[in-house]
Amino acid sequence: MPTLTSETLATDGTPSHARDLKSALRNWAGELAFDALRVTTPNAIEAAGDRLLQFLAEGRHGTMTWMETAANRRRDPRALWPEAQSIILIAMSYAPEDDPLEALALSSRGAISVYAKGRDYHDVLKGKLKDLAGRLERATGEAVKVFVDTAPLMEKPLAAAAGLGWQGKHTNLVSREHGSWLFLGAILTAAKIEPDEPEKDHCGSCRRCLEVCPTASFPGPYQLDARRCIAYLTIEHKGHIAREFRVPIGNRIFGCDDCLAVCPWNKFASKSREMRFAATEATDNPPLAKLLTLDDASFRKAYAGTPIKRTGRDRFIRNVLIAVGNSGETEFIPLVTRLLSDAAPIVRAMAIWALRRLADPATLAATRTSHLLRERDDLVRDEWTGDT
């Protein structure tokens, strides 16, 4: 198939020949700074839909009830849009320059997942994807729909079916060119486009991603129990984090990159070309002491435009207090003590847990007496007496 550049298209943007449509798509994707583009069909992931139902039946989605509510649409793209004939998957690398696991040794700082260090990827990809979809619609005259993790669509199985990579034993997409660091987007179109071949599984006998998980969230290869996953616990879970997970969380205050970072295929990944994914002062593994002082307004200001903002200040400070409790550094005690009177129960609860891990018995006893009498939330009161 001849390569088609934007210069060889007709003046209205339509490819000179229908057989050149895929070449045109890939050239357009390159112009928009996407790193890869592949095509699949709506009926390509029937097995993944069955696995989803099993995942939900076992309750491994935790409190993510939205997955259960939209299960039938999620398991089959044709239920989402019956007119779809082809699905175009695009990928953009967010590969970091340094090893994110190095941050786990910085006990006075909070480790933030690589994907959340820069601009929200939804904002970055959506505009570019709409541009690409518009070109496709003009070229074919067929309707299109654009999705960037905003609809019940199984992007990872679709990306694997399209040949962008394969789903590794950690259930995330792995690429031979970009490792585990890819953001995905999808265009559903009523146009028929020749699908690409799926990628083979290249995990082999490797088990690094399974063995590195601090909370044993993988029941087996290619299986995830989200209820034990640090990314789920620190981002999606809205309530108190169970005691059994707090020490393993370490200083991870938003997400976890362990299973992604240890993948051997990352050695082929180059640093992301998208500057908007670069870390800022507020996201570059910031000092825990500074984070403990954030109120709602300062939190919103610091994390505007990032994925972190969506969790809200209270859950974020909950995570920060767990990291503080794991730090072993008594210098945090005055800041933690102030949060014992915070308006949010999940903040007060984790402040108690952190204080019990850092303070000496005399300080703890005096503080407990003064605050326990005023506490009205039973779950928070339990933190004074429960195991740490």
N, C-alpha and C positions, 0 to 999 in steps of 0.2 A: 504494500500500500504506500503510495507516495506521501511524503511529508507535506503538510499543508500549513503555511504560515498565514498570519493575518494579512500580509501583503497580497497573497494569491487568492483571497476571497473576493466574491463579487462585492460591488459597492454597498449593497444592503446587508453585508455580513453573512450571506448564505454561502456555504461551500460550493465550489464549482461542480462537484459530483457527490452524490449521496454517499458513495463508498468512502469518501474522505472525511465523514463526519467525526469519527473517533479521533482521527489525527488532528482535526480542528479543535476538538474539545481539549486534547492534551496540550496543544499549543496555547490555547486560551488560558488553561490552568497554569501553565508556566508563566505567562504574562502577568497573572494575578498572584504570583509567588506561592502557589501551592506546590508541594513537593511531590505529589503523586496523584494520579487519577486512574480509576479502573471502573468497569461496568459489570453489573450482574442483573439477574432477573428477579422479580418479586417472589417466585416460587423456589428460590435457591436455598432457603434456610428452614425447611420443614422440620428437620431433626433438632435444630436449635429451639424451635417452638415447643417441641415435646420436652426438651430439657428444662425450659423455663417453667412449664407447668409442674414438673417434679420439684424444682427449686422452691416454688411457691408452696406446694403441698407440704413440704418439709419445714416450712416456716423460716427458711434461711434468709428471707428478705427483711426480717426484723420488723421495725416500725415503718418501713417504706410501703405503706398501704396503697400508694398510687400505682405500684407495680401490679398489685393484685386486681385493682379496679379496672385497669386497662389491659389485662392479660390477653384477652382474645384479639385485640387490635395489635398488641405488641408482637405476638407470636407469628403474625402473618401480615406483611405489608399490604396485601390485597384487601384486607379488612379495613386498613387505614384509608386506602384510595383504590377502589376497584379498577379505575381506568388506567392505572400504572402498567406500563409494558416493560420499562427498563428502570434500573436504579443506578445512578452515577455516584460513586463514592470518591470523595477527595480526602487527602491527608495533608497535614501541615506539621512539620517537626517542631517540638519545643525542647529538644535535647539540651541539657545544661552543659556548661563548659567544665564544671568541676563535679566531683563525686558527691552527691547529696548526702551520702551516709557519713561524711566527715562531720556534719553538723551535730550528729548524735553524741559526740564527745564533748560538746560545749554546754556544760550543765547550767550555766547562767543565762543561756540564750534559748529561744524557742525555735524548734525546727519546723519549717513550713514546706509543704510539698511543692515540688518544682512547678507543677501546673498552675499553682495559685500565686506565684511570685510576681507575675506581671499582670497585664491587662486581661480582663475576663475573655477567655477564648471565644465565647459566644459572640461578643461584640466584634472581635477581630475577624472571625470566619464568616459571620452572617452577611456582611456587606459584600465581601468578595464572592461568596457563593451566589448571592442574588444577581450580581453582575454576570457570572458565568451562566446561570440559569436563564437570564434574559437573552444572552447571545444564542443559547440553545433554542429557546422558544422562537426567536426570529428566524433562525436557520431552518427549523422544521415545521413551524406553524402549529406545533402541538403544545398542549398545556403542560406546565411544570409546577412542582411544589418543592420548597426548600426547607430542610430541617438541619439544625445544629443542636442535637441533644435537647430538643424542645417538644418532642412528640413521642408517643409510644412506638419507637422504631428501634430494632436491635442492630445498632450500627456495627458492633464488633463482628458478629457472625456474618453480616452482609459484606463487610470489608474483607473478611477471610474468603468468602465465596467469590468476591470480585478479584482476588489475587493481590490485594494490598499487603497481605501478610497472613499469619495464621494465629489462632488463639492459643497462647502458650499454656503451660500447666498452671500459671497464676490466673488464667481466664482472660487476661488482657491481650491485645493484639501485639504481635511481634513482627518486625520487618527486618529483612536481611540488610537493608540499607540504613534504616533509622532506629533499629533496636526497639525498645519499648516506649519510645517517646513520640507518640503521634496523636494529634487531635484529629477528629473525624467529622465530616459533614456529608450530607446526602441530598441528592436531587432526584425526585421521582418525576418521571416524564411519561406521557402517553405515546411518545415516539419509540419505535423499535430500534434498538441499537445492539449491534453484535456484542454479546457478553465476552468477558475475558475468562481465562481459566483460573480456577482457585489455586492458591499457594499450598504447597505441601507442608506438613508439620516437620519442622527442623529441630525440635527440642531434644530428640534422641533420649539418652538415659539421664540427662541433666536433671537435678532436683534442687538446684540452688534456691529458686524462688520459693519452693515449698518449705525448705528447711530454715530459711532466714526469718520467717514470720514470727514475731515476738509473742503473738497471741494464739498461734496454732489455728488460723482461720481457714486452712485448707484441709477438709476431710480426706481428700485424695487428689491426685493429679486431675486438673481440669475441673475442679469443684471448689466452690467458695461458700463459706458460711458467713454472710455479711455481719451477722450478730457478733462475731468475734474480730472483725476487721477494724483496725485502728482508723482507717479512712472513714468507715461508716460511723464509728463511735464518736469521732471528733468533729464530723461534718453533718451527717444526716440525723444522728440520734439526738432527740430534743430533751431528754430527761437526764436523770442522774446516771453516771457511768458506774457500772458495777465494780465493786472493790477488786475483784480478781484481775481486772484489766488495767488498773491504775499504775501499778509499778511497771508492767511491761510497756506501757505507753511512753515511759521515759520523758524526754523533753519534746515530743512531737505534739505541737499545739494546733496543727491544721493538716490533716491528711498524713499519709505515710508512703514513702517511696521504696521501702526495703526490697519488696519482691521485684519491682521494676529495675532498681539500680544494680542488682546482682546478675542480671541476665547477660550472658557472654556475648550476645549479639549486639550489645551496646558499643562494643569496640569499633564497630563500623559506622556509628552515628557521629555526624559532625554537629557542632554547635548550631542551634537554631538561627536562621537568617532573619527571623522576625524580631525586631528590636523591642516591640511592645510586649514581648514575653519576658523581657529582662527584669531582674529583681530591682525593687526600689529600697530605700532606707527602711521603710516600714515592713517589708517582706523578706529582707535579706537576713533571716535568722536573728530577729531583733532581741535586745536585752529584755529579760523577763521583768526586771524591776520597772522598766518604763511601761510595759504592757499592763502591769498591775494598777497603774494610775488612770487607765482609760475609763472615762464615762461614756455614755451613749453617743454624745455629740463628737467627742474626740475620736472615738472608734470609727464612726461613720466618715469622718474627715480623713483619717489615716488610710482607710481601706476602700474608699470610693473607687469604683471601676474595677475592683478585683473580685474574684470568687469569694473571698473571705467575708465580704460585707453581707452576703446573703445569710450567713449563719446567725448574725446578730451579735451584739456585744456580750450578752449574758453567757451564751454557750462558749464563746471564744474565751472569756475570762475563766469559765469553768475549766477549760483545757489548760490555760496558763497556770492555774493554781495546782493542777495535777503535776505539771512540769516542775513547779516550784517545790512541791512536796517531795519530788524525786531528786531535787538538786543537792540536798544535804547542807545547804548554805543558810546559816542562821541569820544572816544579814537581811533576809527577806521577812523576818518575823513582824516588824512594825507595819509593813505594807499589808501583810496577810491579816493582821489583827484588825486593821481598819475595815476590811471586807467582811468581817463577821457581822457587820450591821448593814450590809448591802441589801437593797430592796429585793433582789432576786434570790429565791430559795436555792437554786442550783449553784449560785455563787457562794452563798453562806455555807452550804454543805461542803463544798470543796475547800473553802477557807479553813473550816474545822479540820478536815482531813490533812491539809498541808501543815497546819499549826501542830497537830498531834505528832507529825513526823519530824518537825524541826525544833520544837520548844522543849525545854527541860521540864521535869515534873512539876516544880513549884510554879513556874510561869503558866503552865498548862492548867493547873488546878485553879489558880486565881482567875484566869480568863474564863474557864468553863463555868465557874460559879456566877460570874457577872452576866454572862450571855445566855446561859441555859434557862434562867428564870424568865427571860423575855421572849424566848423562842416559842412560836406557835405551830410551826410546821413539824409534823411527826418525823418525816424523813430526815429533816435537818437535825432534829434532836438525837436521832439514832446515830448520827455521825460522832457524837461525843462518846458513845459507849461501844460502837462497833469495832471490828478488827480493822487495822490499818494495812 
